[in-house]
């Protein structure tokens, strides 16, 4: 490996950590401000009614769920809709960290069905110009990824 390749790998890893932290910050802020829609079905309903208010779509899945054909079909349809409506999309792994960020109860504590965290939409109503540094960072990462022909960038949320 050349020095340039080593530096490029270090820069990519650092960028990934920065974007991951920005996503976490953004999700917490969006939930606090009631600008977060959670769940595949709920997200589809919102995108049908008001797609212009959606600024970011997070599709979350862990490795053990990769073989879920129904979930993959939902993701394909959501990704297509987001691309048609110029909505930034990010694939995310780390469902447990996602649940922690959104204050979801642990599965062992709650016998009810846990909330569907596979699709999360961040909204920004037209009546309010909400500016979040996390949103700016994630949007920049999405734009940079599209420039590298990676239309749906991937990040991993690390457990803490």
C-alpha positions, 0 to 999 in steps of 0.5 A: 500500500502506498502512502497516498492509499493509506492517507486516503483510507484514513480520510475515508474512515474519519469522514465516515465517523464524522457523518455517523456522528452527524446522523446521530445528532440529526436524529436526536434533534429531529425527534425532539422537534417532532420532525422524524417519521418512523416506520416503513408504512408511516413513511410511505404515507407521509411521502404520498401526502407531502413528499416536498417536506422530506429532506432525508430518508434513512433505510436501516437494516442489520446484516441478519435482516439482509435476506428479508425479501419483503423488506428489500422490496420496500427499500427498493420502492422507497429508494425509487420514490426518493430518487424521483423526488430528490430526497437524500437517502442513506443506508444505515446499519446498527439497529441497536444504536438506532433504538438507543438514540430514539429511546426505544425500550429494549426488546426484553422489557417490552413484550409488545411489537417494537417500533419499526425502525427500518425507515426514518424520514427527516422532515423540514416543513416549508413554513420553517427553515430549520437549519441543522449542522447534522443535516448539512453534513449528511446532505453534503455526504450524500451529494459527494457520494452521488458524485462518486456514483454511489447513489445510496451511501452506507454508514454504520452506527457504532454501539456505545 
